[in-house]
Amino acid sequence: MAPPPARRTSWVDSIATVPTPTGVRYDEILLGAEDRPKLRSAVGILSGLLLFFVLTPLVGVGLSWLGWVLLRPGVDFSAWSKALNAYEHPWGMLSGHLALAMLIPISLAMVLFVHRRHPKWLASVRPWFRWRYLLLSLGLALVLFNVVLLVQNLGQPFGTLQPQPGFWVFLVVIVLTSPLQAAAEEFFFRGYLLQAFHTLAPRSPWFGVVCSAALFALFHGTQNLPLFLDRFCFGVLVGVLVVKTGGLEAAIGAHAINNVLAFTYAGLKSTIAEVKATQVIGWGDFAWDVAGFGLFAVVAVLLGRRLGLATTTPGTRKPEGVDPWDPVVRS
């Protein structure tokens, strides 16, 4: 009887030579048997940030130029780019979101080429996406965020809906690209950076959660203290969610729905450019936002437990002092 054909090894498998440790949390995945793990994480963090600052603007400018050539807006490229950066035109949102989507390949590349792990472990501990939980998280965020918004505005006049010019084109772009942009930021900040920072200080998951949240808030540019803390607290809450649930699904759900609702409601009542330009919020808005994100985090954790989500990688965690990379315990 002829032996079964040998399984072909993909180029990713040939590079991802470091196995994932058994029985560890999401934030611990980059720990383990590799040369100088802290140095690798430091190099990965710096390389990821450098690639972000180089590739994202290049892709954004390239897409802006493509729109200028295809759409012929009747203004010079400088004025066109300024309008796009302010999201005054749907092509600006399209360009901006697709540019930020570069964070996905950047994150995957850091895991594969710097840490020599398979990139699929960046999505969850089982690995890649647990699609049912992701879809349920999107639905949960859609319901809870609207309920919080409704309660926040009780007793206030709703006002007349006045969709901005080009709203329906904007809406198509929002629905198609906002989830991608949100997922990209989660891959980078709550995915790679959280795991890499944890490798630098592995005693507690809080170091990775707080550092990634701080960078996430800082990367949003000029903002007053309540707005900075709003984004920082969001980063901390979804970072805790990632650790507690073992993956990015709930964080992506919250981030995607938050952005879709913010842009859609702005386009219906004022302008999307106005939301894009926001640099100041009050302490009341900060409190309501954090309350909504906190409520989502609690319910998402309970939902994950109800679904029986795995929160650690397959296998049994080895006792202290025993090699956790023994393949015997891998499932």
Protein Blocks (a to p, Z undefined) as FASTA:
>chain_A
ZZdddddddfklmmmmcccdehiafklmmgcjdehkllmmmmmmmmmmmmmmmmmmmmmm
mmmmmmmmmnonopafklmmmmmmnopafklmmmmmmmmmmmmmmmmmmmmmmnopafkl
mmpmkecjdfklmmmmmmmmmmmmmmmmmmmmgoiaebjadddehklmmmmmmmmmmmmm
mmmmmmmmmmmmmmmmmmmmmmbmklmmmmmmmmmmmmnopadfklmmmmmmmmmmmmmm
mmmnopaklmmmmmmmmmmmmmmmmmmmmcfklmmmpcbdcfklmmmmmmmmmmmmmmmm
mmmmmnopafbdedjdddehiafkbmklpZZ
